[in-house]
Amino acid sequence: MIDLAQFILVSFGLTQILVYGKIFDKIRPSHGRLGELFSCTMCTGFWSGLFLWGTNGYTGLFNYDFSLFTGLYLGFLSSGTSYVMSTLFDDDGFKLSGGEK
């Protein structure tokens, strides 16, 4: 269960950096299909999860098998959780309903 929580947090962090990180502003595509990909936390979250699954053998944070289905499931998990977490949190913290903070 700890592997799963760590995977979710790492994938969310990676997704946030790729979509919103100022360090990538000059190189992040803003038009076309890649522009759409890098402006969408759900889309970028999927590829972040797939990347983390593919490189999980190089870390001790989490350990998943290298079957294609595991990769797809972790991509889906990363996509969904990155999207949900990005709708709940922003730079100012927890987003409250009604736009109030």
Long-range contacts (C-beta under 8 A, 24 or more apart in sequence): 3-61, 3-62, 3-63, 3-64, 4-62, 6-61, 6-62, 7-49, 7-52, 7-61, 7-62, 7-64, 7-74, 7-77, 7-78, 8-77, 8-78, 8-81, 10-52, 10-61, 10-62, 11-45, 11-48, 11-49, 11-52, 11-74, 11-77, 11-78, 11-81, 11-82, 12-45, 12-78, 12-81, 12-82, 12-85, 12-86, 14-48, 14-51, 14-52, 15-41, 15-44, 15-45, 15-48, 15-78, 15-82, 15-86, 16-41, 16-82, 16-86, 18-44, 18-48, 19-44, 19-86, 41-82, 41-83, 41-86, 42-79, 42-80, 42-82, 42-83, 43-79, 44-82, 45-78, 45-79, 45-80, 45-81, 45-82, 45-83, 46-75, 46-76, 46-78, 46-79, 47-75, 48-78, 48-82, 49-74, 49-75, 49-76, 49-77, 49-78, 49-79, 49-82, 50-74, 50-75, 50-78, 52-78
